[in-house]
Amino acid sequence: MVLRQKLAFVTYDMWQDPYEGFVIKAMQTEQGRADILQWLTRNFKSNDLPPDVRLFLLDKYSKTIHLQSWTKYSESGAL
């Protein structure tokens, strides 16, 4: 940011953190999609969207999410 005078926003898969994007990564397997649907159904009972629409929207919008990481420490695993 200082050298190039630009901010960088990257997608979750560019980070080396195994916990970033774990839901989106789970979408890549049949079991992962089943687990996500079960969690959504259990936690969002009032949602009228069919399960396949929920997964479609999650998949579609997961490709548009970009992230940044900030810390007050000079060296951090987050960076």
PDB file as gemmi writes it, atoms N, CA and C in Angstrom:
CRYST1    1.000    1.000    1.000  90.00  90.00  90.00 P 1                      
ATOM      1  N   MET A   1       0.829  -1.178   0.000  1.00  0.00           N  
ATOM      2  CA  MET A   1       0.000   0.000   0.000  1.00  0.00           C  
ATOM      3  C   MET A   1       0.878   1.248   0.000  1.00  0.00           C  
ATOM      4  N   VAL A   2       1.929   1.246   0.772  1.00  0.00           N  
ATOM      5  CA  VAL A   2       2.789   2.423   0.859  1.00  0.00           C  
ATOM      6  C   VAL A   2       3.617   2.582  -0.411  1.00  0.00           C  
ATOM      7  N   LEU A   3       4.228   1.502  -0.858  1.00  0.00           N  
ATOM      8  CA  LEU A   3       5.095   1.576  -2.026  1.00  0.00           C  
ATOM      9  C   LEU A   3       4.340   1.848  -3.319  1.00  0.00           C  
ATOM     10  N   ARG A   4       3.216   1.170  -3.504  1.00  0.00           N  
ATOM     11  CA  ARG A   4       2.471   1.287  -4.768  1.00  0.00           C  
ATOM     12  C   ARG A   4       1.309   2.271  -4.696  1.00  0.00           C  
ATOM     13  N   GLN A   5       1.010   2.733  -3.508  1.00  0.00           N  
ATOM     14  CA  GLN A   5      -0.102   3.649  -3.273  1.00  0.00           C  
ATOM     15  C   GLN A   5      -1.420   3.068  -3.786  1.00  0.00           C  
ATOM     16  N   LYS A   6      -1.604   1.760  -3.539  1.00  0.00           N  
ATOM     17  CA  LYS A   6      -2.812   1.058  -3.938  1.00  0.00           C  
ATOM     18  C   LYS A   6      -3.222   0.092  -2.840  1.00  0.00           C  
ATOM     19  N   LEU A   7      -4.502  -0.157  -2.746  1.00  0.00           N  
ATOM     20  CA  LEU A   7      -5.019  -1.181  -1.848  1.00  0.00           C  
ATOM     21  C   LEU A   7      -5.231  -2.460  -2.646  1.00  0.00           C  
ATOM     22  N   ALA A   8      -4.997  -3.584  -2.026  1.00  0.00           N  
ATOM     23  CA  ALA A   8      -5.210  -4.867  -2.696  1.00  0.00           C  
ATOM     24  C   ALA A   8      -6.350  -5.614  -2.017  1.00  0.00           C  
ATOM     25  N   PHE A   9      -7.308  -6.010  -2.802  1.00  0.00           N  
ATOM     26  CA  PHE A   9      -8.400  -6.848  -2.330  1.00  0.00           C  
ATOM     27  C   PHE A   9      -8.272  -8.173  -3.060  1.00  0.00           C  
ATOM     28  N   VAL A  10      -8.158  -9.259  -2.326  1.00  0.00           N  
ATOM     29  CA  VAL A  10      -7.968 -10.568  -2.945  1.00  0.00           C  
ATOM     30  C   VAL A  10      -9.128 -11.486  -2.591  1.00  0.00           C  
ATOM     31  N   THR A  11      -9.284 -12.528  -3.385  1.00  0.00           N  
ATOM     32  CA  THR A  11     -10.317 -13.513  -3.092  1.00  0.00           C  
ATOM     33  C   THR A  11      -9.807 -14.444  -1.991  1.00  0.00           C  
ATOM     34  N   TYR A  12     -10.730 -15.094  -1.312  1.00  0.00           N  
ATOM     35  CA  TYR A  12     -10.379 -15.948  -0.169  1.00  0.00           C  
ATOM     36  C   TYR A  12      -9.388 -17.038  -0.548  1.00  0.00           C  
ATOM     37  N   ASP A  13      -9.440 -17.543  -1.768  1.00  0.00           N  
ATOM     38  CA  ASP A  13      -8.574 -18.661  -2.148  1.00  0.00           C  
ATOM     39  C   ASP A  13      -7.120 -18.239  -2.379  1.00  0.00           C  
ATOM     40  N   MET A  14      -6.845 -16.946  -2.384  1.00  0.00           N  
ATOM     41  CA  MET A  14      -5.468 -16.475  -2.520  1.00  0.00           C  
ATOM     42  C   MET A  14      -4.754 -16.444  -1.172  1.00  0.00           C  
ATOM     43  N   TRP A  15      -5.503 -16.531  -0.073  1.00  0.00           N  
ATOM     44  CA  TRP A  15      -4.909 -16.547   1.253  1.00  0.00           C  
ATOM     45  C   TRP A  15      -4.471 -17.961   1.590  1.00  0.00           C  
ATOM     46  N   GLN A  16      -3.444 -18.090   2.373  1.00  0.00           N  
ATOM     47  CA  GLN A  16      -2.945 -19.402   2.756  1.00  0.00           C  
ATOM     48  C   GLN A  16      -3.531 -19.866   4.085  1.00  0.00           C  
ATOM     49  N   ASP A  17      -4.560 -19.209   4.535  1.00  0.00           N  
ATOM     50  CA  ASP A  17      -5.224 -19.559   5.783  1.00  0.00           C  
ATOM     51  C   ASP A  17      -6.279 -20.635   5.501  1.00  0.00           C  
ATOM     52  N   PRO A  18      -6.152 -21.821   6.111  1.00  0.00           N  
ATOM     53  CA  PRO A  18      -7.108 -22.895   5.822  1.00  0.00           C  
ATOM     54  C   PRO A  18      -8.531 -22.593   6.301  1.00  0.00           C  
ATOM     55  N   TYR A  19      -8.695 -21.610   7.185  1.00  0.00           N  
ATOM     56  CA  TYR A  19     -10.022 -21.295   7.708  1.00  0.00           C  
ATOM     57  C   TYR A  19     -10.758 -20.267   6.858  1.00  0.00           C  
ATOM     58  N   GLU A  20     -10.047 -19.522   6.025  1.00  0.00           N  
ATOM     59  CA  GLU A  20     -10.710 -18.544   5.164  1.00  0.00           C  
ATOM     60  C   GLU A  20     -11.464 -19.268   4.063  1.00  0.00           C  
ATOM     61  N   GLY A  21     -12.693 -18.938   3.899  1.00  0.00           N  
ATOM     62  CA  GLY A  21     -13.490 -19.512   2.824  1.00  0.00           C  
ATOM     63  C   GLY A  21     -13.872 -20.965   3.031  1.00  0.00           C  
ATOM     64  N   PHE A  22     -13.892 -21.425   4.276  1.00  0.00           N  
ATOM     65  CA  PHE A  22     -14.182 -22.853   4.501  1.00  0.00           C  
ATOM     66  C   PHE A  22     -15.572 -23.241   4.035  1.00  0.00           C  
ATOM     67  N   VAL A  23     -16.521 -22.333   4.117  1.00  0.00           N  
ATOM     68  CA  VAL A  23     -17.875 -22.646   3.646  1.00  0.00           C  
ATOM     69  C   VAL A  23     -17.874 -22.767   2.125  1.00  0.00           C  
ATOM     70  N   ILE A  24     -17.205 -21.842   1.473  1.00  0.00           N  
ATOM     71  CA  ILE A  24     -17.156 -21.858   0.014  1.00  0.00           C  
ATOM     72  C   ILE A  24     -16.398 -23.085  -0.478  1.00  0.00           C  
ATOM     73  N   LYS A  25     -15.322 -23.439   0.213  1.00  0.00           N  
ATOM     74  CA  LYS A  25     -14.569 -24.645  -0.154  1.00  0.00           C  
ATOM     75  C   LYS A  25     -15.426 -25.898   0.052  1.00  0.00           C  
ATOM     76  N   ALA A  26     -16.256 -25.886   1.073  1.00  0.00           N  
ATOM     77  CA  ALA A  26     -17.130 -27.034   1.336  1.00  0.00           C  
ATOM     78  C   ALA A  26     -18.133 -27.233   0.205  1.00  0.00           C  
ATOM     79  N   MET A  27     -18.457 -26.164  -0.501  1.00  0.00           N  
ATOM     80  CA  MET A  27     -19.412 -26.252  -1.606  1.00  0.00           C  
ATOM     81  C   MET A  27     -18.879 -27.132  -2.746  1.00  0.00           C  
ATOM     82  N   GLN A  28     -17.616 -27.426  -2.749  1.00  0.00           N  
ATOM     83  CA  GLN A  28     -17.015 -28.195  -3.827  1.00  0.00           C  
ATOM     84  C   GLN A  28     -17.260 -29.696  -3.702  1.00  0.00           C  
ATOM     85  N   THR A  29     -17.827 -30.117  -2.572  1.00  0.00           N  
ATOM     86  CA  THR A  29     -18.123 -31.541  -2.405  1.00  0.00           C  
ATOM     87  C   THR A  29     -19.612 -31.731  -2.115  1.00  0.00           C  
ATOM     88  N   GLU A  30     -20.108 -32.898  -2.453  1.00  0.00           N  
ATOM     89  CA  GLU A  30     -21.518 -33.211  -2.202  1.00  0.00           C  
ATOM     90  C   GLU A  30     -21.818 -33.188  -0.703  1.00  0.00           C  
ATOM     91  N   GLN A  31     -20.923 -33.767   0.090  1.00  0.00           N  
ATOM     92  CA  GLN A  31     -21.111 -33.779   1.543  1.00  0.00           C  
ATOM     93  C   GLN A  31     -21.072 -32.360   2.105  1.00  0.00           C  
ATOM     94  N   GLY A  32     -20.180 -31.535   1.591  1.00  0.00           N  
ATOM     95  CA  GLY A  32     -20.091 -30.149   2.040  1.00  0.00           C  
ATOM     96  C   GLY A  32     -21.373 -29.384   1.760  1.00  0.00           C  
ATOM     97  N   ARG A  33     -21.934 -29.567   0.557  1.00  0.00           N  
ATOM     98  CA  ARG A  33     -23.199 -28.906   0.216  1.00  0.00           C  
ATOM     99  C   ARG A  33     -24.333 -29.384   1.124  1.00  0.00           C  
ATOM    100  N   ALA A  34     -24.347 -30.672   1.432  1.00  0.00           N  
ATOM    101  CA  ALA A  34     -25.377 -31.215   2.330  1.00  0.00           C  
ATOM    102  C   ALA A  34     -25.232 -30.619   3.725  1.00  0.00           C  
ATOM    103  N   ASP A  35     -24.003 -30.496   4.194  1.00  0.00           N  
ATOM    104  CA  ASP A  35     -23.759 -29.913   5.530  1.00  0.00           C  
ATOM    105  C   ASP A  35     -24.196 -28.453   5.576  1.00  0.00           C  
ATOM    106  N   ILE A  36     -23.887 -27.706   4.518  1.00  0.00           N  
ATOM    107  CA  ILE A  36     -24.272 -26.293   4.463  1.00  0.00           C  
ATOM    108  C   ILE A  36     -25.791 -26.148   4.457  1.00  0.00           C  
ATOM    109  N   LEU A  37     -26.468 -26.952   3.643  1.00  0.00           N  
ATOM    110  CA  LEU A  37     -27.935 -26.893   3.597  1.00  0.00           C  
ATOM    111  C   LEU A  37     -28.543 -27.235   4.945  1.00  0.00           C  
ATOM    112  N   GLN A  38     -27.988 -28.222   5.616  1.00  0.00           N  
ATOM    113  CA  GLN A  38     -28.484 -28.596   6.937  1.00  0.00           C  
ATOM    114  C   GLN A  38     -28.321 -27.432   7.906  1.00  0.00           C  
ATOM    115  N   TRP A  39     -27.176 -26.782   7.876  1.00  0.00           N  
ATOM    116  CA  TRP A  39     -26.925 -25.644   8.770  1.00  0.00           C  
ATOM    117  C   TRP A  39     -27.878 -24.494   8.435  1.00  0.00           C  
ATOM    118  N   LEU A  40     -28.043 -24.182   7.149  1.00  0.00           N  
ATOM    119  CA  LEU A  40     -28.942 -23.095   6.752  1.00  0.00           C  
ATOM    120  C   LEU A  40     -30.377 -23.381   7.181  1.00  0.00           C  
ATOM    121  N   THR A  41     -30.816 -24.607   6.990  1.00  0.00           N  
ATOM    122  CA  THR A  41     -32.177 -24.990   7.356  1.00  0.00           C  
ATOM    123  C   THR A  41     -32.389 -24.882   8.864  1.00  0.00           C  
ATOM    124  N   ARG A  42     -31.390 -25.298   9.620  1.00  0.00           N  
ATOM    125  CA  ARG A  42     -31.489 -25.264  11.081  1.00  0.00           C  
ATOM    126  C   ARG A  42     -31.464 -23.834  11.622  1.00  0.00           C  
ATOM    127  N   ASN A  43     -30.712 -22.942  10.983  1.00  0.00           N  
ATOM    128  CA  ASN A  43     -30.513 -21.599  11.524  1.00  0.00           C  
ATOM    129  C   ASN A  43     -31.345 -20.508  10.869  1.00  0.00           C  
ATOM    130  N   PHE A  44     -31.917 -20.774   9.705  1.00  0.00           N  
ATOM    131  CA  PHE A  44     -32.714 -19.776   9.012  1.00  0.00           C  
ATOM    132  C   PHE A  44     -34.042 -20.383   8.598  1.00  0.00           C  
ATOM    133  N   LYS A  45     -34.846 -20.718   9.567  1.00  0.00           N  
ATOM    134  CA  LYS A  45     -36.108 -21.402   9.322  1.00  0.00           C  
ATOM    135  C   LYS A  45     -37.122 -20.545   8.562  1.00  0.00           C  
ATOM    136  N   SER A  46     -37.035 -19.240   8.664  1.00  0.00           N  
ATOM    137  CA  SER A  46     -38.036 -18.382   8.027  1.00  0.00           C  
ATOM    138  C   SER A  46     -37.753 -18.132   6.546  1.00  0.00           C  
ATOM    139  N   ASN A  47     -36.621 -18.592   6.052  1.00  0.00           N  
ATOM    140  CA  ASN A  47     -36.271 -18.347   4.656  1.00  0.00           C  
ATOM    141  C   ASN A  47     -37.105 -19.244   3.741  1.00  0.00           C  
ATOM    142  N   ASP A  48     -37.771 -18.638   2.770  1.00  0.00           N  
ATOM    143  CA  ASP A  48     -38.642 -19.376   1.857  1.00  0.00           C  
ATOM    144  C   ASP A  48     -37.923 -19.873   0.601  1.00  0.00           C  
ATOM    145  N   LEU A  49     -36.629 -19.623   0.487  1.00  0.00           N  
ATOM    146  CA  LEU A  49     -35.908 -20.054  -0.709  1.00  0.00           C  
ATOM    147  C   LEU A  49     -35.705 -21.565  -0.707  1.00  0.00           C  
ATOM    148  N   PRO A  50     -35.910 -22.204  -1.836  1.00  0.00           N  
ATOM    149  CA  PRO A  50     -35.643 -23.642  -1.937  1.00  0.00           C  
ATOM    150  C   PRO A  50     -34.145 -23.914  -1.758  1.00  0.00           C  
ATOM    151  N   PRO A  51     -33.792 -25.107  -1.294  1.00  0.00           N  
ATOM    152  CA  PRO A  51     -32.381 -25.430  -1.041  1.00  0.00           C  
ATOM    153  C   PRO A  51     -31.468 -25.215  -2.241  1.00  0.00           C  
ATOM    154  N   ASP A  52     -31.906 -25.585  -3.439  1.00  0.00           N  
ATOM    155  CA  ASP A  52     -31.034 -25.418  -4.605  1.00  0.00           C  
ATOM    156  C   ASP A  52     -30.785 -23.943  -4.915  1.00  0.00           C  
ATOM    157  N   VAL A  53     -31.754 -23.080  -4.633  1.00  0.00           N  
ATOM    158  CA  VAL A  53     -31.578 -21.641  -4.846  1.00  0.00           C  
ATOM    159  C   VAL A  53     -30.606 -21.082  -3.812  1.00  0.00           C  
ATOM    160  N   ARG A  54     -30.692 -21.546  -2.574  1.00  0.00           N  
ATOM    161  CA  ARG A  54     -29.756 -21.107  -1.537  1.00  0.00           C  
ATOM    162  C   ARG A  54     -28.320 -21.428  -1.940  1.00  0.00           C  
ATOM    163  N   LEU A  55     -28.089 -22.655  -2.402  1.00  0.00           N  
ATOM    164  CA  LEU A  55     -26.735 -23.051  -2.811  1.00  0.00           C  
ATOM    165  C   LEU A  55     -26.275 -22.256  -4.033  1.00  0.00           C  
ATOM    166  N   PHE A  56     -27.170 -22.035  -4.983  1.00  0.00           N  
ATOM    167  CA  PHE A  56     -26.826 -21.261  -6.170  1.00  0.00           C  
ATOM    168  C   PHE A  56     -26.379 -19.849  -5.785  1.00  0.00           C  
ATOM    169  N   LEU A  57     -27.149 -19.192  -4.916  1.00  0.00           N  
ATOM    170  CA  LEU A  57     -26.812 -17.833  -4.499  1.00  0.00           C  
ATOM    171  C   LEU A  57     -25.494 -17.792  -3.731  1.00  0.00           C  
ATOM    172  N   LEU A  58     -25.290 -18.745  -2.847  1.00  0.00           N  
ATOM    173  CA  LEU A  58     -24.040 -18.801  -2.099  1.00  0.00           C  
ATOM    174  C   LEU A  58     -22.864 -18.980  -3.046  1.00  0.00           C  
ATOM    175  N   ASP A  59     -22.997 -19.876  -4.013  1.00  0.00           N  
ATOM    176  CA  ASP A  59     -21.927 -20.109  -4.977  1.00  0.00           C  
ATOM    177  C   ASP A  59     -21.682 -18.870  -5.839  1.00  0.00           C  
ATOM    178  N   LYS A  60     -22.747 -18.254  -6.321  1.00  0.00           N  
ATOM    179  CA  LYS A  60     -22.621 -17.087  -7.199  1.00  0.00           C  
ATOM    180  C   LYS A  60     -21.941 -15.923  -6.480  1.00  0.00           C  
ATOM    181  N   TYR A  61     -22.390 -15.604  -5.281  1.00  0.00           N  
ATOM    182  CA  TYR A  61     -21.854 -14.437  -4.583  1.00  0.00           C  
ATOM    183  C   TYR A  61     -20.506 -14.710  -3.926  1.00  0.00           C  
ATOM    184  N   SER A  62     -20.169 -15.961  -3.711  1.00  0.00           N  
ATOM    185  CA  SER A  62     -18.856 -16.268  -3.138  1.00  0.00           C  
ATOM    186  C   SER A  62     -17.741 -15.886  -4.102  1.00  0.00           C  
ATOM    187  N   LYS A  63     -18.025 -15.845  -5.383  1.00  0.00           N  
ATOM    188  CA  LYS A  63     -17.019 -15.482  -6.377  1.00  0.00           C  
ATOM    189  C   LYS A  63     -16.808 -13.967  -6.459  1.00  0.00           C  
ATOM    190  N   THR A  64     -17.647 -13.197  -5.786  1.00  0.00           N  
ATOM    191  CA  THR A  64     -17.526 -11.740  -5.835  1.00  0.00           C  
ATOM    192  C   THR A  64     -16.947 -11.162  -4.543  1.00  0.00           C  
ATOM    193  N   ILE A  65     -16.683 -12.006  -3.558  1.00  0.00           N  
ATOM    194  CA  ILE A  65     -16.189 -11.538  -2.263  1.00  0.00           C  
ATOM    195  C   ILE A  65     -14.677 -11.346  -2.324  1.00  0.00           C  
ATOM    196  N   HIS A  66     -14.215 -10.154  -1.921  1.00  0.00           N  
ATOM    197  CA  HIS A  66     -12.787  -9.856  -1.853  1.00  0.00           C  
ATOM    198  C   HIS A  66     -12.460  -9.382  -0.442  1.00  0.00           C  
ATOM    199  N   LEU A  67     -11.254  -9.670   0.004  1.00  0.00           N  
ATOM    200  CA  LEU A  67     -10.879  -9.459   1.404  1.00  0.00           C  
ATOM    201  C   LEU A  67      -9.616  -8.628   1.549  1.00  0.00           C  
ATOM    202  N   GLN A  68      -9.439  -8.094   2.747  1.00  0.00           N  
ATOM    203  CA  GLN A  68      -8.217  -7.429   3.164  1.00  0.00           C  
ATOM    204  C   GLN A  68      -7.946  -7.819   4.598  1.00  0.00           C  
ATOM    205  N   SER A  69      -6.687  -7.736   4.990  1.00  0.00           N  
ATOM    206  CA  SER A  69      -6.320  -8.030   6.369  1.00  0.00           C  
ATOM    207  C   SER A  69      -5.472  -6.890   6.907  1.00  0.00           C  
ATOM    208  N   TRP A  70      -5.820  -6.425   8.088  1.00  0.00           N  
ATOM    209  CA  TRP A  70      -5.081  -5.339   8.730  1.00  0.00           C  
ATOM    210  C   TRP A  70      -4.697  -5.777  10.138  1.00  0.00           C  
ATOM    211  N   THR A  71      -3.555  -5.310  10.606  1.00  0.00           N  
ATOM    212  CA  THR A  71      -3.131  -5.581  11.974  1.00  0.00           C  
ATOM    213  C   THR A  71      -2.246  -4.448  12.467  1.00  0.00           C  
ATOM    214  N   LYS A  72      -2.176  -4.300  13.770  1.00  0.00           N  
ATOM    215  CA  LYS A  72      -1.295  -3.274  14.318  1.00  0.00           C  
ATOM    216  C   LYS A  72       0.102  -3.831  14.585  1.00  0.00           C  
ATOM    217  N   TYR A  73       0.280  -5.129  14.393  1.00  0.00           N  
ATOM    218  CA  TYR A  73       1.575  -5.761  14.628  1.00  0.00           C  
ATOM    219  C   TYR A  73       2.418  -5.768  13.351  1.00  0.00           C  
ATOM    220  N   SER A  74       3.732  -5.636  13.505  1.00  0.00           N  
ATOM    221  CA  SER A  74       4.593  -5.576  12.314  1.00  0.00           C  
ATOM    222  C   SER A  74       4.674  -6.923  11.604  1.00  0.00           C  
ATOM    223  N   GLU A  75       4.596  -8.014  12.329  1.00  0.00           N  
ATOM    224  CA  GLU A  75       4.623  -9.351  11.722  1.00  0.00           C  
ATOM    225  C   GLU A  75       3.456 -10.147  12.281  1.00  0.00           C  
ATOM    226  N   SER A  76       2.743 -10.804  11.399  1.00  0.00           N  
ATOM    227  CA  SER A  76       1.578 -11.540  11.837  1.00  0.00           C  
ATOM    228  C   SER A  76       1.281 -12.649  10.845  1.00  0.00           C  
ATOM    229  N   GLY A  77       0.779 -13.769  11.335  1.00  0.00           N  
ATOM    230  CA  GLY A  77       0.348 -14.844  10.464  1.00  0.00           C  
ATOM    231  C   GLY A  77      -0.820 -14.432   9.588  1.00  0.00           C  
ATOM    232  N   ALA A  78      -1.571 -13.429  10.032  1.00  0.00           N  
ATOM    233  CA  ALA A  78      -2.696 -12.924   9.257  1.00  0.00           C  
ATOM    234  C   ALA A  78      -2.247 -12.223   7.988  1.00  0.00           C  
ATOM    235  N   LEU A  79      -1.028 -11.753   7.982  1.00  0.00           N  
ATOM    236  CA  LEU A  79      -0.535 -11.041   6.804  1.00  0.00           C  
ATOM    237  C   LEU A  79       0.210 -11.990   5.897  1.00  0.00           C  
TER     238      LEU A  79                                                      
END                                                                             
